[in-house]
Amino acid sequence: MALLPIITAPDKRLEIVSTPVEAVTDEVRDQLDSMLETMYAAPGIGLAAIQVGIPKRMLVIDISRENEEKQPLFIVNPEITWVSDEDSVYEEGCLSLPEQYADVARPKEVKVRYLDRDGESRELHATGLLATCLQHEMDHLDGILFVDHLSALKRNMILRRLLKQKRLAVAG
């Protein structure tokens, strides 16, 4: 396992549509483990492979709180099979958009079919924060950032702020 560099916006690599994982191999498990270690170190509650430069349809999530036992989810080739009619709004952030937050409305509940770390087919009915996190991370697999759900004004304001931070870091 290794800590992986997280790509930050604006960066064209975050717009890539990820390709399916053909089989859950030892290499894929190693990548998932490194992604989980990177997510915990950041710290975050979700990380899609594309955020660390791997254009494959896989992600890791752990919404457990600091004082709770860790409950990592390893999700490969996820597909949303059902969404609720009711939406919920959460203030979202993203490891690829550091220190940027905004309210995003998404379906309150989702069912997701995926392969686990062992390549076994699973289905998950998620609600609340887990449903939001799954949808957020799955958006990454299609080249979509949470700011793409905002008005153009808010999105551009956040992306300009991040670009300025990148320029200052390079010049600094």
Secondary structure, DSSP 8 states (H G I E B T S, - for coil): --------SS-GGGG---B--S---HHHHHHHHHHHHHHHHTT-SEEEGGGGT--BSEEEE----TTS----EEEEEEEEEEE-S-EEEEEEEETTEEEEEEEEEEESEEEEEEE-TTS-EEEEEEEHHHHHHHHHHHHHHTT--GGGGS-HHHHHHHHHHHHHHHHHHHH-
